[in-house]
Amino acid sequence: MAPSKTPKFEIKTPKGTRDWSGPDMVLREKIFKTITDVFKRHGGVTIDTPVFELKGKYGEDSKLIYDLADQGGELCSLRYDLTVPFARYLAMNKDVTQIKRYHIAKVYRRDQPAVKKGRMREFGVYDPMIPDAEIIRIINEVFEGLGWHGKYTIKLNSRKILDGLFQVCGVPDNLIRPISSAVDKLDKMPWADVRKEMVDEKGLAPEVADKIGTYVVLKGKRDLLEKLKQDEALAANPSMQQGFADMDLLFTYLEDFGADHTVSFDLSLARGLDYYTGVIYEVVTEGSAPAVSASGEAKEKQAKKKGGKPGDPEEDRSDDPTLGIGSVAAGGRYDNLVGMFSGKTQVPCVGISFGIDRIFSIIQATQKKKERRNEVEVFVMAFGGGKDFTGLLKERSQVCARLWDAGIKAEFLYKVKPKLQNQFKAAEANGVPFALILGEDELAQGKARFKEMGLPEDHPLKEGELISLDNLIEEVKTRLARKQELDSITQQAEGLKVVGGVKGEDVKAPAETAQSTE
Amino acid sequence: MAPSKTPKFEIKTPKGTRDWSGPDMVLREKIFKTITDVFKRHGGVTIDTPVFELKGKYGEDSKLIYDLADQGGELCSLRYDLTVPFARYLAMNKDVTQIKRYHIAKVYRRDQPAVKKGRMREFGVYDPMIPDAEIIRIINEVFEGLGWHGKYTIKLNSRKILDGLFQVCGVPDNLIRPISSAVDKLDKMPWADVRKEMVDEKGLAPEVADKIGTYVVLKGKRDLLEKLKQDEALAANPSMQQGFADMDLLFTYLEDFGADHTVSFDLSLARGLDYYTGVIYEVVTEGSAPAVSASGEAKEKQAKKKGGKPGDPEEDRSDDPTLGIGSVAAGGRYDNLVGMFSGKTQVPCVGISFGIDRIFSIIQATQKKKERRNEVEVFVMAFGGGKDFTGLLKERSQVCARLWDAGIKAEFLYKVKPKLQNQFKAAEANGVPFALILGEDELAQGKARFKEMGLPEDHPLKEGELISLDNLIEEVKTRLARKQELDSITQQAEGLKVVGGVKGEDVKAPAETAQSTE
């Protein structure tokens, strides 16, 4: 921009987008780090693809795609998901035959621009259900890492079981997907409404609907699987048999991984999209239930959805489809999708997508203490006043340089002769935990005052301690480590307190919650 | 995308863009981490802004801006730099009066899409030159952190000194900026060519050009400053006097920060853009000199640049302008630029921009060992064979779960009965440092074999050690820590070796190098 021209400058971000800064940004980075650490612990590698792809990958006419303007040259669109770029990447890198990739990036949709997703996906050579179980374990580690212990449930089901169920109940083949997609709405509509949709809109025989109704209320763990196996009609269905075998293996592996305690085998979980071929899952949490009745926002969304045919590009929400209303993570196995894009015969995939924005909102709404803006550990100050006060800028600079050399995060006020009060104010504004106060008299003895900020009036160390500048780094590091240890103990104690206060029945699946608001 | 349709799928990334994966991605992440750690150590905070901004901020007609298509609704463009978004952010957040912000993100330019920048910028209340000196210190920490000790030079100058110099030499006021921009080309053209441009194209009197020529060859440290001060004509110029005062302070502060050893006060450094108001700097390194003669690519770029008037949006490269050819970081003080955008009267700023892509290329070209793809520390294996071999999947899963619980990065092969050979192959492919090998016999004794990968044949621990599974975590953590310590000592030794092998004269400013290729 020419400095000589003043541009028209509309002071807002584009519709649907926002800036991230301050404590929000810090919290978001912490969430990313938690998720990334888990992915790395399981051998995940990350890839980065361009924010735009050649146009056409997402269908020419989709109303939800952001296109770049035709400025001569290639026609491009902003990425709508992280699947198509990954499929394109695989097609360009035929030597990649096995990968656990994760990708944390924004995707762009004209109805909801810039949704931040954290995805993990595995594919390659494997024996059945082992990677699937590892994904469930990863989900556990992420939410435990976020401190949600006891506050989330992983709803689990299998497309093979659902398909078998519908066949046994007597759903005609051509209605299996539409009926499955109706069942998927049970997390936001009562059964009566779902049944009505099945019968009135989709033309299902009422007695078939009622039979489905007796199954989709069922949930449990391995006990439910055993119960279903006793059902002779179900046990005779080939798709069901495959589903049983899968779930048997899955439960075994989850037990071995110590990851079975948070799952709920839930026959009402269907997931909206066509391409799942095996296990499916969705994570719900306290704060994730929609705060609307079935006649409110949720229903509006239903209405919108009905407009599009299943399988429309507008309906497609990527590999792992839209997180259902209320869920904070979702995914499943889809063995045919990527191969279709990349031209490889089959690229078996199982994946999970975390809804970062929703996780962020839930944590933000419940956290008591705002995140600090920066991470400075020591604020270096000058003590003194009067007309002889030099400000000790040289000494502050040198001390800071020593701290920086040692990797300690440090700051001082950019003033030659700063007032003590202003230095404390600056340190407090950013929640800096320690002040290192330089004074002429102490410096003459080779010492400085090291003071923890915010101690209560009667604390024995309220006035700080004189430390030797010869041992500056050691003295500071010891105290930083001690505080970190104390803080971590306090946090753990707080964590336990919160968990202790949460009752089991507070962890509800959205379906239940939505019904109870009726 | 509807799974039932096969889209046209062109298997390439858009022109000028690329994917990042594998060792490249790992290296890039390491560079980000180094830079981010330094920024945080100095109290920096990060912000994230949308990838597109409302259209118009970058000038309506710029050929370098990526516009989004007009799909109804707001007109938007991809961000071209990180300055305009920051100015917009400041204008929207009037309560932010002081911030050290950093922003690591891609920017989009139609001539060179997706340039990754790492920027740090400070503004707010300060006494002269203190933040400027801290930025220089930050530059030092970043390149030391990247292991470039002794391999980079921070060229330093001041716009006030340059302006004073041109005035004293007799450059008419209206030619000061054009002449300054000609001087800026000294890093890629010999003086004779620059002089020709000044005289033939810009109409400068030959004797004035020659006078300039006697100054712009000068470089040094504080000694050069002292030498200039002795020059009576220079010392009488008011802009020069301000520049002297600034540089005096800056050298003092750099000494206090221990950051003066890498700077070269260089009168040939001009920086192309208009808006600098004080100190300017540019970092050059061995690998950063352009591998073209002045008649090659560099000249082509000149020609292109000449097409645009100085101050054209096309010329503008953001707050910190384009990194000059050959530089790996650049910046300076610009006290008027942001205020002009945001409508605040004045927003004094000093900043630095690191050219991540160039830094990446240089490191990649010189590094001997490829980065590992993932970070797995322990590969858990099953030992056995024959028809009684169970594969020990349960045991591998349980052991992995214990390692994951302890935060240790671990993996195993997704096979029920894996061959030992295939497990080793998988571990080696990713450079996993340790194998934990489970066997029936050892398990019966509550033990397993822990083996460092890649040890030489005659190493006493070549066959690994039997460790107790009761103390699994402790045993593994001790060995991981020991290896990490050894690796870090080896790396330091290698670092020293490399540094020792570099001669002082190998660290050349691009100006010299470009001339020497003539």
Interface residues (C-beta under 8 A of the other chain):
Chain A: M1 A2 P3 S4 K5 T6 P7 K8 F9 E10 I11 K12 T13 P14 K15 T17 R18 D19 W20 S21 G22 M25 V26 R28 E29 D37 K40 R41 H42 G43 G44 V45 T46 I47 D48 T49 P50 V51 F52 E53 L54 G56 K57 Y58 G59 Y66 D67 L68 A69 D70 Q71 G73 E74 C76 L78 V84 P85 R88 Y89 A91 M92 N93 K100 R101 K106 Y108 R110 P113 A114 G124 V125 Y126 D127 I130 P131 A133 R137 E141 T252 Y253 D256 F257 G258 A259 D274 Y275 G311 D312 P313 E315 D316 N336 L337 M340 F341 S342 G343 R373 N374 E375 V376 L393 K394 S397 Q398 C400 A401 W404 D405 G407 I408 K409 A410 E411 Y414 K415 V416 N430
Chain B: M1 A2 P3 S4 K5 T6 P7 K8 F9 E10 I11 K12 T13 P14 K15 T17 R18 D19 W20 S21 G22 M25 V26 R28 E29 D37 K40 R41 H42 G43 G44 V45 T46 I47 D48 T49 P50 V51 F52 E53 L54 G56 K57 Y58 G59 Y66 D67 L68 A69 D70 Q71 G73 E74 C76 L78 V84 P85 A87 R88 Y89 A91 M92 N93 K100 R101 K106 Y108 R110 P113 A114 G124 V125 Y126 D127 I130 P131 A133 R137 E141 T252 Y253 D256 F257 G258 A259 D274 Y275 G311 D312 P313 E315 D316 N336 L337 M340 F341 S342 G343 R373 N374 E375 V376 L393 K394 S397 Q398 C400 A401 W404 D405 G407 I408 K409 A410 E411 Y414 K415 V416 N430
